[in-house]
Amino acid sequence: MKYKSVERIEELGYGITIKRSGDGWIDIKLCNQGEEAVAVKCRTNAETMEKIRARISGEIGIKPDTYLSGALDHLYVNALLHTIKNDLPLADVAKDMAYTLNENDSRFLADKLNEKPAAVVAPEPELFYWIKAQKGTVQFSNEFVGTENGLQQYLKSYQGEVKGIESFPVEFRDDHREIERIIRCFKSDSGDKSQIRESISNFDDTAKKRLMVRLKENEINVSDFQDRYKNDDIKKKHKPTM
């Protein structure tokens, strides 16, 4: 049985396609007569593309309050928006469907329909967001790459209590991941020290400052950290002789 939002999207004459868009993410696209109308991002939740397609087609069920259900619900609202705003043949049908939306989606649709076109509309910038959260006693973090609006839609179906969100330029993501890896290696006294030294030496000023911030947040003594990853040749030169 198809998910309700999928059925309604198809009733409006749209098709749905999916495409992998990065590590653990897919783009779910709304297609109108072969042309892409809208796309929303969704976490794969470690599922294959084939399984996700099977869920969308109705071969496998979609549970409520999941990443996929949230993305499809948002895609449905965008299908209504696209149909009404462009006065497509089923615009009146879409207006009737809009009465069944929940309060948040209804407000989102109304706001978008009432937007005044600007002379020049600057595209909303994409950022790299690092989300710190907790579920029960378990603390964890997630990454999200997209616009501020995309982040807010993603958080609607987020599985956990958000404790904090930090944003960075998209190009900082690799440095962020390396910094977090280094922190984990220090805590567990693992990893290739020469490789870690090389990573730190290749950091720019922004990454080095971020590393210092994360050391402080993890209550890691900076001197102890620097001593562990000090060049072995330097250590030998300063080693006292008998």
Long-range contacts (C-beta under 8 A, 24 or more apart in sequence): 1-58, 1-61, 2-56, 2-57, 2-58, 3-55, 3-56, 3-58, 3-61, 3-62, 3-69, 3-72, 5-69, 5-72, 5-73, 5-75, 5-76, 6-56, 6-58, 6-72, 6-76, 8-76, 8-79, 8-97, 9-72, 9-75, 9-76, 9-79, 11-90, 11-93, 11-97, 12-79, 12-80, 12-83, 12-90, 12-93, 12-94, 12-97, 13-88, 13-89, 13-90, 14-79, 16-56, 16-75, 18-49, 18-52, 18-53, 18-56, 20-44, 20-49, 22-145, 25-145, 26-52, 28-56, 28-71, 28-72, 28-75, 30-75, 30-78, 30-79, 30-82, 32-82, 32-88, 37-78, 37-79, 37-82, 38-75, 38-78, 38-79, 38-81, 38-82, 40-71, 40-74, 40-75, 40-78, 40-150, 40-153, 41-71, 41-144, 41-146, 41-150, 41-154, 42-67, 42-68, 42-70, 42-71, 43-67, 65-157, 65-159, 66-157, 67-157, 67-159, 69-157, 70-153, 70-154, 70-156, 70-157, 71-153, 71-157, 73-105, 74-105, 74-153, 74-156, 77-101, 77-105, 77-108, 77-109, 80-109, 81-109, 81-112, 81-113, 84-113, 85-112, 85-113, 104-156, 124-148, 124-149, 126-170, 127-167, 127-168, 127-169, 127-170, 128-167, 128-168, 128-169, 128-170, 128-172, 128-173, 128-176, 129-165, 129-166, 129-167, 129-168, 130-165, 130-166, 130-167, 130-168, 130-176, 131-155, 131-158, 131-162, 131-164, 131-165, 132-162, 132-163, 132-164, 132-165, 132-166, 133-158, 133-160, 133-161, 133-162, 133-163, 134-160, 134-161, 134-163, 135-159, 135-160, 135-161, 139-163, 143-173, 145-170, 145-173, 172-206, 172-207, 175-203, 175-204, 175-206, 175-207, 175-210, 176-210, 178-207, 179-207, 179-210, 179-211, 179-214, 180-214, 182-211, 183-214, 183-215, 183-218, 183-220, 186-220, 186-225, 186-228, 187-218, 187-220, 193-228, 193-229, 196-229, 197-229, 197-231, 200-229
